Amino acid sequence: MTDQSKDEKLIREVKELTDLFEIAKTVVSTLDLDKVLSSILRSAMDIADTPSGSIALYDEESNMMIIHAAKGFSKEFMTQKSWPVRKGGLTEKILRNKYPVIIDDTKRRRYFNNPLAKAEGIEALVAAPLIFHDKIVGILYVDDFKKRKFSKNSLRLLSILSSFAAMSIDNAKLHEETFKLAITDGLTNLYNHRYFQEALEDEVARAKRYNLYTSLILLDIDDFKKLNDRHGHQIGDKILKKVSKSIQKSIREVDCASRYGGEEFAIILPEIDIESAYVVAERIRNSIITDTKGFFEDADSDVTVTLGIASYPIDALDKDELIRRSDEALYYGKRTGKNCTTRYDKLETHYDNDKSKPHKTISEVKE
């Protein structure tokens, strides 16, 4: 090798390391997990010069790998976003040995037997474990659809990137978990009251901006104080947890369920009108009855709930009024028999006399 070639190689390596250092600074300083993962994946694919790649994070509790970032794959391939770590499989091999697995030709590796990956046409890959303080964070994959040799230099740079990536992901996950604790009710794992207030304000503002419906359900456990007095507060906590799970499984991912306070819950339903909100509320009520059946030996202690619903802009034109209207519907149901769902717009008597804000439909708002 001539002196000029050596100089050019040195200059190239310095530039590569400088670029990698800039990438590392960016991902280490970012606390948004999605942005961290996207940046890492984009950089890894550039380094390895591959058309596709993914990052799967490891869930130790369930022993599952879950894809959180991916590029360059078909919709069919992305239908499987999680998979168990099977003994003898490629994933188990990477996690156990804690070093990158390089495959130049997948057809020559017996342990590469994922049918979706084969159907996708992946023929070469590098799978680098993401390890921080001896803890498995996840796996970084860069994939190609043709057989190929990965250069020693690209593998070296990928290894360095993986070290920074693991630290960044762990940091972002810690930040995410801390933030979640700040907005989550510790007993029920639903959002807390403060988050509910902020989320409802945002959702009503969005509904106003785009001429959408937004509905609110307030839910109260019937005779909860009597249940507590009869069975004790530990049983009361179990009821709250059970009701919370029933709510969660009865709503969409975009809906927002919160513990409003005590034995009351609030569910925000974006882009849902009053008719559809009633269907959701009844589904929640019936789910709670079914899920708590036989919770107590004495039939007098069956768990039932009462729900009140109101909708923007039919019943209310701002956040506070929407809460008030839902609350009125809830307490109308409590006063007239409990274990029911009440729509504010169906009340014969409105408990407040504030008629200053007319109820409107979406079409009237648009006009």
C-alpha atoms as one frame of an Amber mdcrd trajectory, in Angstrom:
protein
   0.000   0.000   0.000   1.411   3.398  -1.003   1.754   6.292   1.412  -1.044
   8.103  -0.472  -3.367   5.092  -0.112  -2.557   4.903   3.606  -3.349   8.604
   4.014  -6.645   8.253   2.132  -7.605   5.239   4.265  -6.765   7.114   7.453
  -8.761  10.167   6.334 -11.749   7.942   5.471 -11.614   6.152   8.819 -11.365
   9.438  10.739 -14.392  10.768   8.830 -16.378   7.593   9.527 -15.594   7.765
  13.242 -16.384  11.488  13.334 -19.745  10.857  11.643 -20.430   8.014  14.067
 -19.557  10.232  17.013 -22.061  12.849  15.789 -24.716  10.134  15.452 -23.901
   8.897  18.955 -24.210  12.404  20.423 -27.627  12.781  18.846 -29.091   9.464
  20.012 -27.595   9.684  23.512 -29.098  13.149  24.051 -32.572  12.173  22.753
 -35.146  10.966  25.293 -37.931  10.158  22.829 -37.706   6.384  22.325 -39.284
   6.390  18.856 -36.859   9.058  17.632 -33.909   7.210  19.165 -34.847   3.956
  17.447 -35.522   5.625  14.093 -32.176   7.444  14.167 -30.238   4.320  15.159
 -31.863   2.192  12.471 -31.301   4.756   9.735 -27.621   5.075  10.691 -27.120
   1.285  10.883 -28.618   0.771   7.423 -26.352   3.500   6.026 -23.262   1.946
   7.607 -24.065  -1.565   6.339 -25.509  -0.282   3.046 -28.620  -2.462   3.337
 -32.134  -1.793   1.993 -33.910  -2.907   5.158 -33.502  -3.307   8.881 -35.300
  -3.391  12.197 -34.873  -2.984  15.934 -36.627  -5.411  18.257 -36.673  -4.729
  21.997 -36.556  -7.599  24.462 -39.297  -8.037  27.071 -37.708 -10.183  29.762
 -40.966 -10.783  31.634 -42.719 -12.398  28.648 -39.498 -13.619  26.942 -40.701
 -11.893  23.766 -39.010  -9.789  21.106 -41.115  -6.840  19.929 -40.313  -4.805
  16.808 -40.352  -1.072  17.556 -38.725   0.240  14.384 -38.473  -1.186  10.860
 -37.726  -0.015   7.323 -37.763  -1.615   3.880 -40.112  -4.545   4.534 -43.448
  -5.585   3.010 -46.782  -5.270   4.842 -46.998  -9.055   4.975 -43.671  -9.311
   6.776 -44.697  -6.650   9.290 -47.808  -8.583  10.347 -45.605 -10.363  12.893
 -44.309  -7.636  15.167 -43.474  -9.905  18.079 -42.238 -13.428  18.616 -41.139
 -15.633  21.518 -37.469 -16.433  22.021 -37.375 -20.120  21.073 -34.636 -22.463
  22.230 -32.216 -23.204  19.423 -33.441 -20.362  17.219 -31.455 -17.446  15.828
 -32.770 -14.996  18.425 -31.820 -17.280  21.318 -28.371 -17.737  19.784 -27.814
 -13.956  19.639 -29.097 -13.312  23.172 -27.156 -16.200  24.696 -23.802 -15.483
  23.073 -24.111 -11.683  23.257 -22.169 -11.032  20.071 -23.255 -10.136  16.520
 -24.360 -12.900  14.212 -23.300 -12.344  10.598 -25.000 -14.392   7.893 -23.778
 -13.982   4.329 -26.191 -16.591   2.965 -29.297 -17.473   5.022 -29.945 -20.611
   2.945 -26.785 -22.157   4.363 -27.810 -21.632   8.012 -30.136 -24.301   9.451
 -31.070 -22.142  12.435 -32.410 -19.478  10.067 -35.880 -21.010   9.750 -38.339
 -18.120  10.171 -40.956 -18.712   7.414 -41.874 -15.018   7.157 -38.232 -13.992
   6.786 -37.715 -16.668   4.140 -40.830 -15.569   2.254 -39.629 -11.966   2.432
 -36.473 -13.013   0.623 -33.887 -12.085   3.256 -30.618 -13.687   2.151 -28.038
 -11.870   4.259 -28.083 -10.076   7.585 -26.246  -8.828  10.613 -27.976  -9.200
  13.975 -26.246  -7.196  16.703 -27.340  -7.582  20.337 -27.910  -4.328  22.187
 -26.387  -4.765  25.641 -26.086  -2.198  28.432 -24.523  -3.094  31.791 -24.804
  -6.820  30.894 -28.530  -6.347  30.351 -30.091  -7.325  27.019 -31.981  -4.325
  25.647 -32.802  -5.680  22.199 -31.405  -6.659  18.815 -30.458  -4.487  15.858
 -30.954  -6.172  12.480 -29.706  -4.977   9.089 -30.944  -7.131   6.193 -30.294
  -7.590   2.505 -32.259  -9.427  -0.161 -29.167 -10.852  -1.829 -26.198 -12.899
  -0.681 -23.267 -10.691   0.239 -20.174 -10.225   2.349 -20.258  -7.525   5.021
 -16.992  -5.608   5.211 -14.902  -5.706   8.378 -15.090  -1.930   8.567 -18.893
  -1.816   8.454 -19.077  -4.550  11.098 -16.681  -2.587  13.305 -18.766   0.577
  12.955 -21.995  -1.357  13.592 -20.479  -2.755  16.771 -19.596   0.742  17.999
 -23.064   2.032  17.062 -24.683  -0.869  18.914 -22.906   0.105  22.136 -24.152
   3.692  21.920 -27.595   2.458  20.840 -28.029   0.180  23.856 -27.187   3.018
  26.251 -29.508   5.433  24.429 -32.421   2.998  24.350 -32.037   2.172  28.041
 -31.936   5.884  28.856 -35.008   6.652  26.721 -36.936   3.716  28.213 -36.115
   4.909  31.739 -37.351   8.389  30.847 -40.508   6.906  29.316 -41.179   4.802
  32.404 -40.626   7.802  34.702 -43.037   9.888  32.646 -45.580   7.063  32.675
 -45.398   6.880  36.469 -46.135  10.609  36.634 -49.347  10.288  34.597 -50.560
   6.878  35.770 -52.682   5.847  38.728 -50.606   3.389  40.752 -53.470   1.058
  41.699 -55.364   0.696  38.417 -52.610   1.457  35.855 -55.040   3.807  34.119
 -54.189   7.462  33.523 -54.541   9.725  36.551 -56.856  12.699  37.025 -54.305
  15.314  36.018 -53.555  13.573  32.732 -57.284  13.158  32.052 -57.880  16.898
  32.385 -55.056  17.699  29.958 -56.066  14.982  27.487 -59.720  16.067  27.433
 -58.765  19.692  26.873 -56.545  18.661  23.953 -59.205  16.379  22.494 -61.962
  18.999  22.640 -59.624  21.538  21.030 -58.867  19.035  18.247 -62.574  18.335
  17.780 -63.252  22.079  17.425 -60.419  22.504  14.939 -61.462  19.652  12.664
 -65.242  19.637  13.261 -65.282  16.240  14.973 -67.336  14.634  17.693 -65.783
  13.786  21.063 -67.655  11.916  23.768 -67.009  11.466  27.455 -68.112   8.649
  29.746 -68.066   9.029  33.518 -68.432   5.746  35.407 -69.116   5.141  39.092
 -69.059   1.781  40.935 -72.436   1.343  42.609 -72.501   1.214  46.423 -68.734
   1.012  46.596 -68.608   2.277  50.178 -70.943  -0.526  51.283 -68.751  -3.089
  49.508 -65.682  -1.667  51.241 -67.379  -1.679  54.641 -68.627  -5.244  54.196
 -65.553  -6.873  52.643 -62.640  -4.589  53.550 -60.443  -2.181  51.635 -58.217
  -4.882  50.146 -61.236  -6.355  48.384 -62.196  -2.823  47.387 -58.795  -2.397
  45.713 -59.284  -5.689  43.876 -62.652  -4.453  42.593 -61.051  -1.251  41.314
 -58.382  -3.264  39.488 -60.969  -5.637  38.019 -63.163  -2.791  36.801 -60.125
  -1.069  35.281 -59.198  -4.158  33.276 -62.782  -4.512  32.027 -62.732  -0.905
  30.864 -59.395  -1.310  29.090 -60.443  -4.388  27.146 -63.724  -2.740  26.076
 -62.259   0.364  24.401 -59.960   1.216  21.492 -56.255   2.039  21.768 -56.992
   5.671  20.858 -59.472   6.031  23.709 -58.257   7.378  27.033 -59.354   5.689
  30.273 -58.527   7.376  33.582 -59.221   6.972  37.248 -61.200  10.138  37.880
 -61.088   9.794  41.654 -62.079   7.231  44.288 -64.396   4.754  42.583 -65.063
   6.984  39.558 -63.538   6.553  36.122 -63.509   8.693  32.987 -63.212   7.505
  29.393 -62.533   9.918  26.512 -63.776   8.676  23.131 -62.222  10.707  20.276
 -64.272  11.051  17.080 -67.219   9.176  18.619 -70.754  10.592  18.564 -73.327
  10.149  21.313 -75.003   7.132  19.682 -71.739   5.202  19.365 -70.635   6.330
  22.837 -73.769   4.741  24.280 -72.863   1.426  22.627 -69.332   1.615  24.106
 -70.695   2.500  27.550 -73.081  -0.447  27.529 -70.287  -2.744  26.395 -68.198
  -1.576  29.365 -71.095  -1.997  31.814 -71.913  -5.518  30.642 -68.225  -6.484
  30.568 -67.828  -5.431  34.206 -70.878  -7.460  35.242 -69.540 -10.533  33.417
 -65.951 -10.164  34.643 -66.946  -9.741  38.294 -69.559 -12.525  38.332 -68.920
 -14.735  41.325 -66.435 -12.265  42.816 -68.387 -12.518  46.067 -70.182 -15.503
  47.548 -73.236 -13.461  48.564 -75.377 -12.281  45.649 -76.108  -8.983  47.412
 -72.548  -7.909  46.682 -72.607  -8.145  42.891 -70.489  -5.412  41.286 -72.448
  -3.054  39.058 -71.672   0.382  37.653 -73.575   3.445  36.525 -72.407   5.487
  33.559 -73.203   8.969  32.284 -72.287  10.155  28.795 -72.228  13.478  26.981
 -70.799  14.509  23.644 -69.200  17.556  22.039 -70.777  19.548  20.402 -74.289
  18.123  20.961 -74.281  18.504  24.740 -71.363  20.811  25.479 -69.040  23.258
  23.762 -65.996  23.116  26.040 -64.129  20.726  28.342 -65.639  21.813  31.663
 -69.181  21.743  30.350 -68.615  18.283  28.854 -67.507  16.992  32.266 -70.459
  18.657  33.960 -72.984  17.244  31.492 -71.544  13.725  31.812 -71.640  14.069
  35.586 -75.297  15.121  35.514 -76.168  12.140  33.339 -74.266   9.852  35.719
 -76.057  11.096  38.808 -79.419  10.984  37.121 -78.732   7.283  36.599 -77.637
   6.894  40.224 -80.835   8.521  41.481 -83.124   6.499  39.264 -81.949   2.957
  39.922 -78.209   2.548  39.210 -76.641  -0.172  37.010 -77.476   1.732  33.834
 -76.107   4.073  31.164 -77.660   7.539  30.811 -77.244   9.946  27.907 -77.326
  13.623  28.808 -79.326  14.485  25.673 -82.069  12.050  26.770 -82.603  13.567
  30.214 -86.115  14.891  30.749 -84.874  17.272  33.431 -81.483  18.958  33.298
 -80.199  19.572  36.799 -78.458  22.814  35.973 -80.336  25.787  34.555 -77.488
  27.090  32.443 -79.049  27.509  29.014 -76.531  30.107  27.830 -74.689  27.610
  25.627 -76.928  25.990  23.031 -76.308  22.385  22.085 -75.132  21.996  18.492
 -74.560  19.353  15.877 -71.437  19.016  13.762 -73.282  20.420  10.742 -74.344
  23.481  12.732 -70.776  24.018  13.919 -69.572  23.855  10.295 -72.139  26.493
   9.295
